[in-house]
Amino acid sequence: MAVRRRLLQHPVPLPMSPLRGDGSGNAARYKAVAVTLPSAWRAPHFIIIDSAAMAFDSQPWTPESWQQLPVLQQVRYPDPDELRSVLARIASWPPLVTSFEVDTLRRRLAEAANGRSFLLQGGDCAERFEDCQEEIIKNRLKILLQMSVVLIYGLKMPVVRVGRFAGQFAKPRSAPTETRNGVTLPSFRGDNINGSAFTAEARRPDPARLILAYRCSAVILNLVRALGEGGFANLHNLHYWNLGFAERSPHYEEYRNIIRRVRDALTFAETVAHQPIGGLRRVRFFTCHEALHLPYEQALTRTSKYRDGVYNLSTHLPWIGKRTLELGTAHVEYMRGIRNPIGIKVGPHLSPRELTSLVRHLNPEGVYGRLTLITRFGVSKVEQALPPLVRAVRDGGHKVLWCCDPMHGNTQQTNDGIKTRHFDSILAEVKLVNRVLAAEGARLGGVHLELAGEDVTECIGGASGLEESDLRRAYLTTVDPRLNAEQALEVALRIVGMLDLMPRN
């Protein structure tokens, strides 16, 4: 109880409206969907899916229809009444994003699917409440802005920036419990559910953490919007994006050369036009997270006076992860009815038939921009497992955006038991995915990276030559290893070299 009281008294402020600066008006335009939770609700952690669950596919969708299906990776709360009370409070608060923004992102993802722009998804593996700080948020934006300038300049196309932030707190786990020295406790599932410390008190799932997750998300979005609309993101102020430690990277001079060329081009264009070029002073960031905690997602599921349908307004782009992707289960059911663009993590665990069934189920009208298929194979499995999936999607005439997540399939452990990823494997997977897609008549339209704006030492390799012995110097992640800013910028530079000769529509 002491932990819960501290969480409710956490100093992170709650803005009067998280919708600041989005141009859509006030929160009264949105109607909260009632949050109902079965009185005996205790979702098991793992469920074997019976084929009879497929009968739900043809049933009418409602924001709560997922509750009638098996719920994978969900949490056992000791007090369901307390959870209901927290969810009711969240449902009464303003949405975190707007339907206008969501529809804008869907249109931009449709352009990426058609080869007219490129998707850059990046951010934390799992956000931490303690990282809800100005400098950490700014650093994350700086590296995404640097990467996007490199991609725009090299690929000669717009970049859609989607951050893994303002909601990426929950994480799926391979087991519901963790055992250390003969003591077994619930697994750490992210700051919005329980604490990472290996104690019974910390690992107790606490509904009050959902309130703090909402508040941190609102604060992050408030700052991101303010920075994106102000001078921080102005292309004339590229020096604002500098990360001092990254300047020692062997590739930093290459980045500086790009910046100089961009500045020269802007100066020339504005000189010819005798006026500033419009659209350069604002940058729009969208958000994404894995829609894992369905009761929380439902609490922020809303209808709009000015849009048809129902939206998840906790984020712009929710995705379904590998461990909750079975047809006939709750996460797929929830996602099929919301109007957001959605992502699907695609890997060797899916057969071509399973993938095309999911695509048809989640995008029956074949709308461009609705589905982003995020590949996550591991470099050793791409060439064998990906081609039949791409052919199945292509032969079915399905309209999707292919995006590469080269991080999750390449996780390994050192001899000391530290989780890491090798930079060369990350780059190699992007290269192989691009090659396979091109060979099958598709295109790589984006990348999905776990990265930090700080000088962390969590992934091995890169031009700076990080080795296993360096990992303990600044290993800060609570779950999976991230690229640091040097490595992330190098990935962007190398991607340009891979994709520069891609044919475009």
C-alpha positions in Angstrom: 0.0 0.0 0.0 2.9 2.3 0.7 4.1 2.0 -2.9 0.6 2.8 -4.2 0.4 5.9 -2.0 3.7 7.1 -3.3 2.6 6.6 -6.9 -0.5 8.6 -6.4 1.5 11.4 -4.8 4.2 11.3 -7.6 5.3 14.9 -8.4 4.8 14.5 -12.2 2.1 17.0 -13.0 -1.1 16.4 -14.9 -1.7 19.1 -17.5 -5.1 20.6 -17.8 -5.4 19.1 -21.3 -3.0 16.7 -23.0 -4.5 18.0 -26.3 -2.4 21.2 -26.2 -1.6 22.6 -29.6 -3.2 19.8 -31.7 -5.7 22.2 -33.3 -8.6 19.9 -32.8 -10.4 21.8 -30.0 -11.3 20.6 -26.6 -11.8 17.2 -25.1 -15.6 17.7 -25.0 -15.7 16.5 -28.6 -14.9 13.0 -27.4 -17.2 10.6 -25.7 -15.7 8.0 -23.4 -16.7 4.4 -24.0 -18.0 2.8 -20.8 -15.4 0.6 -19.1 -16.9 -2.6 -17.9 -14.9 -5.4 -16.3 -16.4 -8.8 -15.5 -16.7 -9.1 -11.7 -14.7 -12.4 -11.7 -12.1 -11.2 -14.2 -8.8 -12.9 -13.7 -7.2 -13.3 -17.1 -4.8 -16.2 -17.2 -1.3 -15.5 -18.4 -1.2 -18.1 -21.1 -4.1 -19.9 -22.8 -4.2 -22.6 -25.4 -6.5 -21.3 -28.2 -9.4 -23.6 -29.1 -10.6 -23.4 -32.8 -14.1 -22.7 -31.5 -12.9 -19.2 -30.7 -12.9 -18.5 -34.4 -16.7 -18.2 -34.1 -16.2 -14.7 -32.6 -14.7 -13.4 -35.8 -18.1 -12.9 -37.4 -19.6 -11.4 -34.3 -20.4 -7.6 -34.0 -17.5 -5.6 -32.6 -17.8 -3.4 -29.6 -15.0 -1.8 -27.5 -15.6 -4.5 -24.9 -16.1 -7.5 -27.1 -12.5 -8.6 -26.5 -13.6 -9.6 -23.0 -15.4 -12.5 -24.4 -12.2 -14.0 -25.8 -9.1 -15.5 -24.3 -6.7 -12.8 -23.0 -3.1 -13.5 -23.5 -0.3 -11.8 -21.5 -2.8 -10.1 -19.2 -2.2 -9.3 -15.5 -3.7 -10.8 -12.4 -4.6 -7.9 -10.1 -5.2 -8.8 -6.4 -8.2 -6.4 -6.2 -10.4 -6.1 -9.3 -12.6 -3.5 -7.7 -9.6 -1.2 -7.3 -8.7 -1.7 -10.9 -12.3 -0.8 -12.0 -12.1 2.4 -10.0 -8.8 3.4 -11.6 -10.1 2.6 -15.1 -13.2 4.6 -14.5 -11.1 7.7 -13.5 -9.0 7.3 -16.6 -12.0 7.0 -18.8 -13.3 10.3 -17.5 -10.1 12.2 -18.4 -9.3 13.8 -21.8 -7.8 11.6 -24.5 -4.1 11.7 -25.0 -4.3 12.1 -28.8 -7.0 13.1 -31.2 -8.9 11.4 -34.0 -7.7 14.2 -36.4 -4.1 13.2 -35.7 -4.8 9.5 -36.0 -6.4 10.0 -39.4 -3.5 12.2 -40.5 -1.1 9.4 -39.6 -3.1 6.8 -41.5 -2.8 9.0 -44.7 0.9 9.4 -44.2 1.4 5.7 -43.7 -0.6 5.1 -46.9 2.0 7.3 -48.7 4.8 5.2 -47.2 3.1 2.0 -48.4 3.0 3.5 -51.9 6.7 4.4 -51.8 6.3 8.1 -51.4 7.6 8.5 -47.9 9.5 6.5 -45.3 8.5 5.4 -41.7 10.9 6.0 -38.9 9.8 4.4 -35.6 12.1 4.7 -32.7 12.3 5.0 -28.9 12.6 3.1 -25.7 12.1 -0.6 -25.3 10.1 0.1 -22.2 9.6 3.6 -20.8 10.3 4.3 -17.2 8.5 6.8 -15.0 11.8 8.2 -13.8 12.7 9.1 -17.4 9.8 11.6 -17.6 12.3 14.5 -17.6 12.9 17.3 -20.0 16.4 16.5 -21.1 15.7 12.8 -21.7 12.6 13.6 -23.8 14.6 16.3 -25.7 17.5 13.9 -26.4 15.1 11.3 -27.7 13.7 13.8 -30.1 17.1 15.1 -31.1 18.3 11.7 -32.3 15.0 11.0 -34.2 15.3 14.5 -35.8 18.9 13.8 -36.8 18.0 10.4 -38.3 15.1 11.8 -40.1 17.2 14.6 -41.8 19.7 12.0 -42.9 16.9 9.8 -44.4 15.1 12.7 -46.0 18.3 13.9 -47.6 19.5 10.5 -48.7 16.2 8.9 -49.8 14.8 12.1 -51.3 11.4 11.6 -49.7 9.5 12.7 -46.6 9.9 10.8 -43.3 7.0 9.9 -41.0 8.3 10.2 -37.4 6.6 7.8 -34.9 8.1 7.6 -31.4 8.0 4.7 -29.1 7.0 7.0 -26.3 4.2 8.5 -24.3 2.7 5.0 -23.6 5.3 2.3 -24.2 5.4 1.1 -20.6 4.1 -2.4 -20.6 6.1 -5.3 -21.9 5.1 -8.9 -22.7 7.1 -11.6 -20.9 8.0 -15.2 -21.8 7.0 -16.4 -18.3 4.6 -15.0 -15.7 7.0 -15.5 -12.9 10.7 -15.1 -12.2 12.8 -17.2 -9.8 16.0 -16.0 -8.1 17.8 -18.0 -5.4 14.8 -20.1 -4.8 12.4 -17.2 -4.5 9.6 -16.9 -7.1 7.8 -13.6 -7.8 5.7 -12.2 -10.6 7.7 -11.1 -13.6 8.4 -7.4 -14.1 5.9 -6.3 -16.7 6.6 -2.6 -17.1 6.3 0.5 -14.9 2.5 0.8 -15.6 2.0 -2.6 -13.9 4.6 -3.3 -11.3 8.1 -2.4 -10.2 11.4 -3.9 -11.4 12.9 -4.4 -7.9 12.9 -8.1 -6.9 10.6 -7.8 -3.9 7.1 -8.9 -3.2 5.9 -5.4 -2.7 7.4 -4.1 -5.9 6.2 -6.9 -8.1 2.6 -6.7 -6.9 0.5 -5.4 -9.8 -0.8 -2.0 -8.8 -3.7 -0.3 -10.6 -2.4 3.1 -9.3 0.5 2.8 -11.8 -2.0 3.2 -14.7 -2.8 6.7 -13.4 0.9 7.6 -13.4 1.3 6.1 -16.9 -1.5 8.4 -18.1 0.1 11.4 -16.4 3.6 10.7 -17.7 2.2 10.1 -21.2 0.3 13.5 -21.1 3.4 15.3 -19.9 5.6 13.8 -22.6 3.1 14.5 -25.3 2.7 18.1 -24.1 6.5 18.7 -24.4 6.8 16.9 -27.7 4.0 18.9 -29.3 5.5 22.2 -27.9 8.9 21.4 -29.3 7.6 20.1 -32.6 5.6 23.3 -33.2 8.2 25.7 -31.9 11.7 26.6 -32.9 13.3 23.4 -31.6 12.4 21.4 -34.7 13.0 24.3 -37.2 15.4 23.2 -39.9 17.1 26.5 -39.6 18.0 25.5 -36.0 19.7 22.2 -36.7 22.4 23.1 -34.1 19.7 22.6 -31.4 19.7 18.9 -32.1 23.4 18.3 -31.3 24.2 15.6 -28.8 27.7 16.4 -27.5 28.9 12.8 -26.9 27.8 11.7 -30.4 30.3 14.1 -32.0 33.1 11.7 -31.4 31.5 9.1 -33.7 33.6 8.3 -36.9 30.4 9.0 -38.9 29.6 12.4 -37.3 31.5 14.3 -40.0 29.4 12.6 -42.6 26.3 13.9 -40.8 27.8 17.4 -40.5 28.3 17.4 -44.3 24.7 16.6 -44.8 23.6 19.4 -42.5 25.8 21.9 -44.4 24.3 20.9 -47.7 20.8 21.2 -46.3 21.5 24.6 -44.9 23.0 25.7 -48.3 20.0 24.4 -50.1 17.6 26.3 -47.8 19.5 29.5 -48.1 19.5 29.2 -51.9 15.8 28.5 -52.1 14.8 31.3 -49.7 17.1 33.7 -51.6 15.4 32.9 -54.9 11.9 33.1 -53.3 12.6 36.3 -51.4 10.8 34.8 -48.4 11.1 31.9 -45.9 10.0 28.5 -47.1 6.8 27.4 -45.4 6.5 24.2 -43.5 10.1 24.1 -42.3 9.5 25.5 -38.8 7.2 22.7 -37.5 7.8 19.0 -37.3 5.0 16.5 -36.3 5.7 13.5 -34.2 3.3 10.7 -33.8 3.3 8.1 -31.0 3.1 4.3 -30.9 3.1 1.6 -28.4 2.2 -2.1 -28.0 -1.5 -2.2 -27.0 -0.8 -4.9 -24.3 -2.9 -3.7 -21.3 -6.4 -4.0 -22.8 -8.4 -2.5 -19.9 -6.2 0.6 -20.1 -6.6 0.8 -23.9 -10.4 0.4 -23.5 -10.5 3.2 -21.0 -9.0 5.6 -23.6 -11.2 4.3 -26.5 -13.5 7.0 -27.6 -16.0 8.1 -30.2 -15.8 11.5 -31.8 -18.5 14.0 -32.8 -16.7 14.7 -36.1 -15.5 11.2 -37.1 -17.2 8.0 -37.8 -16.2 4.9 -35.8 -14.3 4.3 -32.6 -10.7 5.4 -31.9 -8.0 4.3 -29.4 -6.9 7.7 -28.3 -4.1 6.6 -26.0 -1.7 6.6 -29.0 -1.7 7.1 -32.7 -0.4 3.8 -33.8 -1.0 0.8 -31.5 0.6 -2.5 -32.5 0.0 -6.2 -31.6 3.1 -8.0 -30.5 4.3 -11.5 -31.2 2.9 -13.0 -28.0 -0.7 -11.7 -28.4 -1.2 -12.2 -32.2 -3.4 -15.3 -32.3 -6.6 -15.0 -34.3 -9.6 -15.6 -32.0 -7.9 -13.9 -29.0 -8.6 -10.7 -27.2 -5.9 -8.4 -28.6 -6.7 -9.1 -32.2 -10.4 -8.7 -31.4 -9.9 -5.3 -29.8 -7.7 -4.0 -32.7 -10.1 -5.1 -35.5 -12.7 -2.5 -34.5 -10.7 0.7 -33.8 -10.0 3.1 -36.7 -6.4 3.7 -35.9 -3.7 2.4 -38.2 -2.2 -0.6 -36.5 1.0 -2.6 -36.6 1.5 -6.4 -36.5 4.8 -7.9 -35.5 5.6 -10.5 -38.1 8.2 -13.3 -37.6 9.0 -16.9 -38.1 6.2 -17.8 -35.6 3.6 -17.0 -38.3 2.7 -19.2 -41.3 1.6 -17.6 -44.6 -1.9 -18.7 -44.0 -2.0 -17.3 -40.4 -0.6 -14.0 -41.6 -3.1 -13.6 -44.5 -5.9 -14.5 -42.2 -4.9 -11.8 -39.8 -4.5 -9.3 -42.5 -8.0 -10.0 -43.9 -9.5 -9.9 -40.4 -7.9 -6.6 -39.4 -8.2 -4.9 -42.8 -11.2 -6.4 -44.6 -11.7 -3.3 -46.8 -8.1 -3.2 -47.9 -7.4 0.3 -46.8 -3.9 1.7 -47.5 -2.3 3.0 -44.3 -4.4 0.7 -42.0 -1.8 -2.1 -41.6 1.9 -1.9 -41.0 3.6 -5.3 -41.0 6.7 -5.0 -38.8 9.2 -7.9 -39.5 11.2 -9.2 -36.6 13.0 -12.4 -37.5 16.7 -12.4 -36.5 19.3 -12.2 -39.2 19.7 -16.0 -39.5 16.0 -16.6 -40.3 15.1 -13.8 -42.8 16.0 -15.5 -46.0 14.2 -18.7 -45.3 11.1 -17.5 -43.4 10.3 -14.1 -44.9 9.8 -14.8 -48.6 6.7 -17.1 -48.3 5.0 -14.5 -46.1 5.7 -11.7 -48.5 4.4 -13.8 -51.4 1.2 -14.7 -49.5 0.5 -11.1 -48.8 1.3 -10.0 -52.4 -0.7 -12.8 -54.0 -3.7 -12.0 -51.8 -3.6 -8.4 -53.1 -3.4 -7.1 -49.6 -2.4 -3.4 -49.1 0.2 -3.2 -46.4 3.3 -1.2 -45.3 6.4 -3.3 -44.7 8.6 -2.1 -41.9 11.7 -3.8 -40.5 12.4 -4.3 -36.7 16.0 -5.6 -36.8 16.3 -5.5 -33.0 14.1 -8.2 -31.3 15.2 -11.2 -33.3 18.9 -10.5 -32.7 19.0 -10.4 -28.9 21.7 -12.5 -27.3 23.3 -13.0 -23.9 27.0 -12.6 -23.0 28.8 -15.1 -20.9 28.0 -12.8 -17.9 24.3 -13.1 -18.6 23.9 -9.6 -20.0 21.3 -9.2 -22.8 22.7 -7.4 -25.8 22.5 -7.0 -29.6 25.2 -6.8 -32.2 25.2 -3.8 -34.4 26.3 -5.8 -37.4 23.4 -8.2 -37.0 21.0 -5.3 -36.8 22.2 -3.8 -40.0 22.4 -7.1 -41.8 18.8 -7.8 -41.0 17.7 -4.5 -42.5 19.7 -5.3 -45.6 18.3 -8.8 -46.0 14.7 -7.7 -45.4 15.1 -5.0 -48.1 16.6 -7.5 -50.5 13.8 -10.1 -49.9 11.0 -7.6 -50.3 12.5 -6.2 -53.5 12.9 -9.7 -54.9 9.2 -10.4 -54.2 8.0 -7.2 -55.8 7.4 -5.4 -52.5 9.3 -2.6 -50.8 10.8 -1.7 -47.4 8.8 1.3 -46.3 10.2 1.8 -42.8 12.4 0.8 -39.8 11.4 0.2 -36.2 14.3 0.7 -33.7 14.8 0.6 -30.0 17.1 3.5 -29.2 18.1 6.0 -26.6 19.1 9.6 -26.9 21.8 9.1 -24.3 25.3 7.5 -24.4 24.1 4.1 -23.2 26.2 1.0 -23.7 23.7 -1.8 -24.4 24.4 -2.9 -28.0 27.8 -4.2 -29.1 29.6 -2.8 -32.2 29.2 0.1 -34.5 31.8 2.5 -35.7 32.8 3.4 -32.2 33.7 -0.2 -31.5 31.7 -1.0 -28.3 32.7 -4.4 -26.9 31.3 -6.7 -24.3 33.6 -5.2 -21.7 31.9 -1.8 -22.3 28.4 -3.0 -21.5 28.4 -2.4 -17.8 29.6 1.2 -18.2 26.1 2.6 -19.0 23.7 -0.3 -19.2 20.4 1.4 -18.1 17.6 -0.5 -19.8 15.2 -2.5 -17.6 14.2 -5.0 -20.3 15.9 -5.0 -23.8 19.1 -3.4 -25.1 18.9 -0.2 -27.1 21.1 1.6 -29.7 22.8 4.7 -28.3 22.6 7.9 -30.3 25.9 7.3 -32.1 24.8 3.8 -33.3 21.3 5.0 -34.2 22.7 7.8 -36.4 25.0 5.3 -38.1 22.1 3.1 -38.8 20.3 5.9 -40.6 23.4 6.7 -42.7 23.8 3.1 -43.6 20.1 2.6 -44.5 20.5 5.4 -47.0 23.2 3.5 -48.7 21.1 0.4 -48.8 17.9 1.9 -50.1 19.1 4.8 -52.2 18.7 2.9 -55.5 15.2 1.6 -54.6 12.7 2.1 -57.5 9.8 4.4 -56.5 6.2 4.7 -57.7 
